[in-house]
Amino acid sequence: MGPRSTRSIAGEAPMDRLVWVGAFPAEGREDVRSVVAAALEAGFDSIVLAEPDEALQRLGRFAPILLEGDTFLFDDEEIGRLAVIRQAKDEPAVRKLRGATKHVVVRTEDWKIIPLENLIAHFQGSGTRLLVEVHDAPEAKLFFETMESGVDGVLLTPSTTKEVRALRALLETKATSVPFVRGRITAVRPLGLGDRVCVDTCSILRLGEGMLVGNSSSGLFLLHSETVESGYVAARPFRVNAGPVHAYILLPNGATKYLSEIRSGDEVLAVDSEGRSRSVIVGRVKIERRPLVLVEAEADGRVHATIVQNAETIRFVAPGGRAISISDLRVGDEVLLHLEEGGRHFGMRIHETIQEK
């Protein structure tokens, strides 16, 4: 078993971005214990060490990766190689590692020596994941955004623990914003009882922030979090009352799940009215039988629908970020929708004509 990857929403990569944190003793760097503690506090659990240290395991659970020479080991098995590039003639040796190991971590002090784009293209689809060593969050951002796909991950060897926290902050904001269109409400119709899902997260959601949910993955409505104070119930700023069990919800990797499939520990996408998004962890899912309302909206010549609970605390998001309660929603009102082309197969986007009504 290899080390667990730390999930990120910097773009829609085919697999999660990897973050390894290097805790190496060196002059000018903070001590190993402080780096390990900072990594765990930031949610990074793949930590590279120069030597085994059982005392560090008492700080928390993590996957200790040992770097012996140029080989990365986990549970005494090779999981990768360190490739040091000092001059242009070192590149062919790095290329030969394609398919020979699970991970290749490139270290160089001067990226002018070799175009990173060449290595990204060379390793794509090979089964070998390409990482680069970085020393701070801005460097990591640059490598994640190189070309359309970027590198598969980074090995962060920070000089201070501040850089560990900065990288976590970077990864919580998606590099590409979620595009919205205006949808005009065409129908609001009460239904009978059904099983609806509340998604309770491990984060405090902000005003204007919610989740993307809909009857069809091609048209997802931005449903507001329960951050708005009500005269009847207290705010629940960690919660989105998302809709019935059949509805789709958008995930950080661009896939969808049915609300009935969401479990504690999953990650879902929180999005605000400007399209800024971040990954949040699900703490609990509550499924309860409640009265429902069908909402339909027209956008780009198509009608999109979702179903929500018939309760004042359920709110849609209008252009500009204003939250509209389902009890106040009227035909002709405008709300924000995220549209996608094609269909879904087991939650992943496919190029196929599928109509869901």
C-alpha positions in Angstrom: 0.0 0.0 0.0 1.4 3.4 -1.0 1.0 6.6 1.0 -2.4 8.3 0.9 -2.6 11.3 -1.4 -3.7 14.6 -0.1 -6.7 15.8 -2.1 -6.6 19.2 -3.9 -9.2 21.3 -6.4 -6.5 22.9 -8.4 -8.2 22.2 -11.7 -9.8 19.0 -12.9 -6.9 16.5 -13.0 -7.6 12.9 -13.8 -6.4 11.9 -10.4 -6.0 13.9 -7.1 -3.0 16.1 -6.8 -0.3 14.7 -4.5 1.3 16.7 -1.7 4.3 15.2 0.1 5.9 17.3 2.8 9.6 16.9 3.3 10.8 17.1 6.9 14.5 17.1 6.5 17.1 18.4 9.0 19.1 21.2 7.5 20.6 24.5 8.4 18.2 27.4 7.9 15.1 25.2 8.2 12.8 24.6 11.1 13.3 21.4 13.0 11.8 18.2 11.8 9.2 17.9 14.6 7.8 21.3 13.9 7.4 20.6 10.2 5.7 17.3 10.8 3.3 18.9 13.3 2.5 21.7 10.8 1.9 19.2 8.0 -0.5 17.2 10.2 -2.3 20.4 11.3 -2.7 21.3 7.6 -4.1 17.9 6.7 -1.1 16.6 4.8 -0.5 12.9 5.8 2.3 11.9 3.4 5.5 13.0 5.0 9.0 12.3 3.7 11.7 11.7 6.3 15.5 11.2 6.1 15.4 8.4 8.7 12.8 6.5 10.8 11.7 8.2 14.0 9.0 6.5 16.0 8.7 9.6 18.3 7.3 11.6 15.4 4.4 9.0 15.0 3.1 10.2 18.4 2.3 13.6 16.8 -0.5 12.0 14.8 -1.3 9.4 12.1 0.6 9.8 8.9 2.3 7.9 6.1 6.1 8.0 6.7 8.0 7.9 3.4 11.7 7.4 3.8 14.2 8.9 1.3 17.3 6.6 1.1 19.7 7.9 -1.5 17.5 8.6 -4.5 14.8 6.0 -3.6 11.5 6.8 -1.8 10.4 3.9 0.4 7.0 3.1 2.1 6.7 0.0 4.2 10.1 -1.0 2.9 8.9 -1.0 -0.7 10.0 1.4 -3.4 7.3 3.9 -4.4 9.4 6.4 -6.3 12.7 7.9 -7.3 14.4 11.3 -6.8 15.7 12.7 -10.0 18.2 15.6 -9.7 18.7 17.8 -12.7 21.8 19.9 -12.7 22.3 20.4 -16.4 20.4 19.7 -19.6 22.1 16.4 -20.3 20.5 15.0 -17.1 17.0 15.0 -18.8 17.3 11.7 -20.7 18.0 9.8 -17.4 14.8 11.3 -15.9 12.8 10.3 -19.0 14.0 6.6 -18.6 12.1 6.5 -15.3 8.8 6.6 -17.1 6.9 3.4 -16.2 9.8 2.1 -14.1 8.5 3.4 -10.8 5.3 4.8 -9.3 6.5 8.4 -8.6 9.3 10.5 -9.9 10.3 13.6 -7.9 12.3 16.2 -9.9 14.7 18.4 -8.0 16.5 21.3 -9.7 17.6 24.8 -8.7 17.1 26.2 -12.2 14.1 25.3 -14.3 15.6 27.2 -17.2 17.8 24.2 -17.7 14.9 22.0 -18.9 11.3 22.9 -20.0 9.0 21.4 -17.5 6.3 21.1 -20.2 8.4 18.4 -21.9 8.5 16.2 -18.8 4.8 16.7 -18.1 3.9 15.5 -21.7 6.4 12.6 -21.4 5.0 11.2 -18.2 1.3 11.6 -19.0 -0.6 8.4 -19.2 2.5 6.3 -18.2 1.4 5.2 -14.8 4.3 7.1 -13.3 3.2 10.3 -11.5 5.5 13.3 -11.9 6.2 15.5 -8.8 8.5 18.4 -8.4 10.3 19.6 -5.3 9.1 23.1 -4.2 10.0 25.3 -1.3 6.9 27.5 -1.0 3.2 27.8 -2.1 3.7 30.2 -5.0 6.2 27.7 -6.5 3.6 24.9 -6.1 0.9 27.0 -7.7 3.1 27.7 -10.8 3.8 24.0 -11.3 0.2 22.9 -10.8 -0.8 25.4 -13.5 2.0 24.6 -16.0 0.2 23.5 -19.2 -3.5 22.5 -18.9 -2.9 19.6 -16.6 0.2 20.6 -14.6 2.3 18.2 -12.6 0.7 15.4 -10.6 2.0 16.7 -7.3 4.7 18.4 -5.3 7.3 17.6 -2.6 7.2 20.6 -0.4 10.5 21.1 1.6 9.7 24.3 3.5 12.2 26.5 5.3 9.4 27.6 7.7 6.1 26.0 8.8 4.4 29.1 7.4 4.8 27.7 3.9 3.0 24.5 4.9 0.0 26.5 6.0 0.2 28.6 2.8 0.1 25.6 0.6 -3.0 24.3 2.3 -4.7 27.7 1.8 -3.8 27.6 -1.9 -5.2 24.1 -2.3 -8.5 25.1 -0.7 -9.2 27.5 -3.5 -9.7 26.1 -7.0 -7.5 27.6 -9.7 -10.4 27.7 -12.2 -13.6 29.3 -11.2 -17.0 27.6 -11.7 -18.9 29.4 -14.5 -22.5 30.3 -13.9 -25.4 31.4 -16.1 -28.7 33.1 -15.2 -31.7 30.8 -15.0 -35.2 32.2 -15.1 -37.7 30.4 -12.8 -40.5 28.9 -14.9 -42.2 26.7 -12.2 -42.4 26.3 -8.5 -44.7 23.4 -7.6 -45.3 21.7 -4.2 -45.0 17.9 -4.2 -45.6 15.2 -1.6 -43.2 13.8 0.9 -39.8 12.4 0.1 -36.4 11.7 1.6 -34.2 14.7 1.5 -30.5 15.0 2.4 -28.8 17.6 4.6 -25.0 17.7 4.0 -23.3 18.8 7.2 -19.6 19.7 6.6 -16.6 20.1 8.8 -16.3 23.8 7.7 -18.0 27.0 8.4 -19.5 28.1 5.1 -19.8 31.7 4.2 -22.6 34.0 3.1 -23.1 33.5 -0.7 -21.6 30.0 -0.5 -23.3 26.7 -1.1 -23.3 23.5 -3.2 -24.2 22.7 -6.8 -27.2 20.3 -6.9 -29.8 19.3 -9.5 -32.0 16.6 -11.1 -29.6 16.5 -14.0 -25.8 16.8 -14.0 -26.2 19.1 -17.1 -27.9 21.8 -15.0 -26.9 22.3 -11.4 -28.5 24.9 -9.1 -26.4 26.8 -6.5 -28.1 26.0 -3.2 -27.2 28.4 -0.4 -25.8 27.2 2.9 -27.8 27.7 6.1 -25.7 30.7 7.1 -28.7 33.1 7.0 -30.3 33.9 10.3 -34.0 33.1 10.5 -36.6 34.1 13.0 -37.7 30.5 13.5 -34.5 28.4 13.6 -30.8 29.2 14.4 -28.3 29.3 11.6 -26.4 26.1 10.8 -23.4 27.6 8.8 -21.9 24.2 8.3 -25.0 22.8 6.5 -26.5 22.7 3.0 -30.0 21.2 2.8 -29.3 19.9 -0.6 -32.4 18.0 -1.9 -33.7 14.5 -2.3 -31.7 11.3 -2.4 -31.8 11.1 -6.2 -30.2 14.5 -6.9 -26.7 15.0 -8.2 -24.1 17.0 -6.3 -20.8 18.3 -7.8 -17.5 17.1 -6.3 -14.1 18.7 -6.3 -12.7 16.5 -9.1 -15.5 17.5 -11.5 -17.4 14.2 -11.0 -20.9 14.0 -9.4 -22.5 11.7 -6.9 -26.1 11.0 -6.0 -26.9 12.7 -2.6 -27.8 9.2 -1.3 -24.1 8.1 -1.9 -22.5 10.9 0.1 -20.8 9.6 3.3 -18.9 11.0 6.3 -15.3 11.7 5.2 -16.2 12.4 1.6 -15.2 15.7 0.0 -17.7 17.9 -1.8 -17.4 21.2 -3.6 -18.4 24.5 -1.9 -18.9 27.3 -4.3 -19.8 31.0 -3.9 -21.7 33.3 -6.2 -18.5 34.5 -7.9 -17.6 30.9 -8.8 -14.8 30.7 -6.3 -14.7 27.1 -4.9 -13.1 25.0 -2.3 -13.1 21.4 -1.1 -14.9 20.7 2.2 -15.1 17.5 4.2 -18.5 15.9 5.0 -18.9 15.4 8.7 -22.4 13.9 8.6 -25.4 13.3 6.3 -28.9 13.5 7.5 -31.7 11.8 5.5 -35.2 12.6 6.7 -38.7 12.5 5.2 -39.9 16.0 4.4 -42.4 17.9 2.1 -40.8 18.7 -1.2 -41.0 21.4 -3.9 -40.1 21.1 -7.6 -38.3 24.1 -9.1 -37.7 24.6 -12.8 -35.6 27.2 -14.5 -34.9 28.0 -18.2 -31.3 28.8 -19.3 -29.8 28.7 -22.7 -33.0 27.5 -24.2 -33.3 24.5 -22.0 -35.4 23.8 -18.8 -33.5 22.5 -15.8 -35.0 21.2 -12.6 -34.2 20.4 -9.0 -36.3 19.4 -6.0 -35.8 20.9 -2.5 -37.5 20.7 0.9 -40.4 23.0 1.4 -38.9 25.1 4.2 -37.9 28.7 4.6 -34.3 27.8 5.3 -33.8 26.4 1.8 -32.4 29.2 -0.4 -31.3 29.6 -3.9 -28.6 32.1 -5.0 -29.5 35.0 -7.3 -27.0 36.8 -9.5 -25.0 39.1 -7.2 -25.1 36.7 -4.4 -28.5 37.4 -2.9 -30.1 34.4 -1.2 -33.8 33.7 -2.1 -35.8 31.5 0.2 -38.0 28.8 -1.5 -40.9 30.4 0.3 -40.2 33.7 -1.6 -39.2 32.2 -4.9 -41.5 33.3 -7.8 -41.8 32.6 -11.5 -39.7 35.1 -13.3 -37.0 35.3 -10.6 -33.4 34.7 -11.7 -31.1 32.2 -10.0 -27.5 30.9 -10.7 -27.0 27.6 -12.6 -23.9 25.8 -13.6 -24.4 24.1 -17.0 -22.4 21.2 -18.5 -22.5 19.4 -21.9 -22.7 15.7 -22.3 -23.8 13.1 -19.8 -22.4 11.1 -16.9 -21.4 7.5 -16.5 -20.9 6.5 -12.8 -20.5 10.2 -12.0 -17.8 10.9 -14.6 -18.4 13.3 -17.5 -18.7 11.6 -20.9 -19.3 13.0 -24.4 -22.7 11.5 -25.1 -26.1 12.9 -25.6 -28.2 12.1 -22.6 -31.6 13.7 -21.6 -32.7 13.6 -18.0 -36.3 14.8 -17.4 
